[in-house]
Amino acid sequence: MIRFEIDHLEVDHTFKNNRYQIVLPEKTCNVNVYFEPWKIKPLVRIDNHLCDYGLASFSQFDHKVELQWSPNFFEHYFQSIIQSKTKWFEKLGEQNIIPKIGIDVEYKDLVSKIQDNIK
């Protein structure tokens, strides 16, 4: 059994290729996914991106997953990933790793070389 609610109103879903799908509105809303059997952790994909519950701020209960959807969901989600990785590297004491992985660094020379090779 599975039931989807957007702002506490039940919405239709499709089941295709062993996946349940709903269409999310282009406005901020509360989404609840109720399921049985209890105590499972469904995989949640948004636009085929597998989402981490913690980084996406999903609330998991025994019987449902709850999330706050907004049109700029991915901006917040990917920013959360970058912040998480940055904190992890700082915790490890890897201060020099941040520029190496490309956070807050511009690679003008490398980009121009790649663009020259593409031409």
C-alpha positions in Angstrom: 0.0 0.0 0.0 1.2 3.5 -0.9 -0.5 6.8 -0.7 0.8 10.3 -1.7 -0.4 13.5 -0.3 0.4 17.1 -1.3 -0.6 19.7 1.3 -2.7 17.0 3.0 -4.7 16.2 -0.2 -4.3 12.7 -1.8 -2.9 12.8 -5.3 -2.8 10.2 -8.1 0.3 8.3 -8.8 1.6 6.0 -11.6 3.4 2.7 -11.2 5.8 2.0 -14.0 9.0 -0.1 -14.1 8.7 -1.0 -10.4 8.6 2.8 -9.5 5.8 5.0 -8.1 5.7 8.4 -9.6 3.8 11.7 -8.9 4.0 15.1 -10.5 5.1 17.8 -8.1 3.6 21.3 -8.5 5.6 24.3 -9.3 5.0 25.8 -5.9 6.1 25.3 -2.4 4.2 22.5 -0.7 4.3 19.7 1.9 4.6 16.2 0.4 3.8 13.0 2.4 4.4 9.5 1.2 2.6 6.9 3.3 3.5 3.2 2.9 3.1 -0.3 4.3 4.8 -2.4 5.5 6.1 0.0 8.1 9.8 0.5 8.9 11.1 0.4 5.4 13.2 3.2 3.8 12.0 3.8 0.3 14.4 5.2 -2.3 13.3 8.7 -3.2 14.3 10.1 -6.6 13.4 13.6 -7.9 14.0 14.0 -11.6 16.0 10.7 -11.5 18.3 12.0 -8.8 18.6 9.7 -5.8 18.1 11.9 -2.8 19.9 11.5 0.6 17.3 11.9 3.3 19.5 13.9 5.6 20.9 16.3 2.9 17.4 16.8 1.4 15.9 17.4 4.9 13.4 14.5 4.5 11.7 13.4 7.7 11.3 9.6 8.0 8.8 8.0 10.2 7.8 4.3 10.6 4.9 4.8 8.2 5.8 7.8 6.0 8.4 10.1 4.5 7.7 13.8 4.7 9.4 16.6 2.7 9.0 20.2 1.9 9.0 20.7 -1.9 9.8 24.0 -3.6 10.8 24.8 -7.2 14.3 25.6 -6.0 14.7 22.3 -4.2 17.9 21.3 -6.1 19.6 24.6 -5.4 19.2 23.9 -1.6 20.0 20.2 -2.0 23.2 20.7 -3.9 24.3 23.5 -1.6 23.7 21.2 1.3 25.9 18.6 -0.4 28.7 21.1 -0.8 28.4 22.3 2.8 28.4 18.7 4.1 31.6 17.9 2.1 33.3 21.1 3.2 32.5 20.4 6.9 33.8 16.8 6.5 37.1 18.0 5.0 37.5 20.6 7.7 36.9 18.0 10.3 39.6 15.9 8.8 42.0 18.9 8.9 42.3 18.9 5.2 42.3 22.7 4.7 44.1 22.5 1.4 41.7 20.0 -0.1 38.9 22.6 -0.6 40.6 24.4 -3.5 41.6 21.1 -5.0 38.0 19.9 -5.4 37.0 23.2 -7.0 34.9 24.9 -4.4 35.2 28.7 -4.8 37.9 28.3 -7.4 37.9 29.6 -10.9 39.8 27.6 -13.5 40.0 30.2 -16.3 43.1 28.7 -17.9 41.8 25.2 -17.8 38.4 26.3 -19.2 40.0 28.2 -22.0 42.1 25.2 -23.0 39.1 23.0 -23.0 37.2 25.5 -25.1 40.1 25.7 -27.6 40.1 21.9 -27.9 36.4 21.8 -28.5 36.6 24.3 -31.4 
